[in-house]
Amino acid sequence: MAQELTIDEIKINFNTEGLWVLNIAIAIIMFGVALGITINDFKRLLKNPKIVFIGVLSQFFLLPAATFLAILVLRPHPSFALGMIMIAACPGGNVSNFFSKMAGGNAALSVSLTAFATLICVFMTPFNLHFWGSLYPPTNEILKTVSLNPYDLFTLVSLILGIPLGLGMFIKHNTPKIAAKLEKVLKPVSMLVFIALIGIAFSQNLDIFFTHIHHVLFLVIFHNIFAFVLGFFTAKGFKLSTKDVKTIAIETGIQNGGLGLLLIFGFFEGLGGMALLAAFWGIWDVFSGMALATYWGNTTKKETANTKTVSK
């Protein structure tokens, strides 16, 4: 019981002003991504419904379900378990597009799936968090103690992701030249601001991380690798191309930890275990995504070089 109190009483230093800045940063990142998305991206996906089905299946159905099963086996602290469900309920992180391109994956598919995932996460994130969280008694107890109104959760996700997505696509459709100019500036700048925010928040909480990180270290690394593997073998099982397999794996493994952290502070008052797990996920999956993308990218380059040598 003492450990429970210690973990749930952890207070990550992240004030209201910082939360609003994080809100705005995530919205601007999504707006920047949306400036590069057209209706044709969705049409392209609809022409190949198999890929849409696999992407949605892997990210919004299999990952939350597999996370729930992992929780039943591992039985982590309740707030850590709910943090894992929160992360699994979030859409893919925006950096997944960059990693897919770096890995030699299908960059167009990655952008399209990010757009589609953002669109449906407005409904699926609140649903998955509430559904899977309610099925596990310890996390259900936490849900009972907070005023988690699915409508409020839906509204926040819509404001942070849905509206910027729609606005960005509207500008892209009506003024493509302005959209192109804005995209060149916004995407790198907003990403740098977001990384700086995470860095500042991390630096302000060094003592907390060093004292408690061992509680979530295994859970986050296991959960993240598990998500990559799940996405990889799901796509592989449906016999997708190597490029598409890489993309689905990255889209499943790179979850929007920033959004998860935002929801934790917005609805769970920054509950210690949840916030610690989501904060470490946000740092770790950038590192793991970069490592995986680098490995796959180098492998692709070697294969391309070998193919050219053989053809000569």
Secondary structure by P-SEA (a helix, b strand, c coil): caaaaaaaaccccccaaaaaaaaaaaaaaaaaaaaaccaaaaaaaaacaaaaaaaaaacccaaaaaaaaaaaaacccaaaaaaaaaaaacccccaaaaaaaaacccaaaaaaaaaaaaaacccaaaaaaaaaaaacaaaaaaaaaccccaaaaaaaaaaacaaaaaaaaaaaaccaaaaaaaaaccaaaaaaaaaaaaaaaaaacaaaaaacccccaaaaaaaaaaaaaaaaaaaaaacccaaaaaaaaaaaaccaaaaaaaaaaacccccaaaaaaaaaaaaaaaaaaaaaaaaaaaaaaaaaaaaaaaac
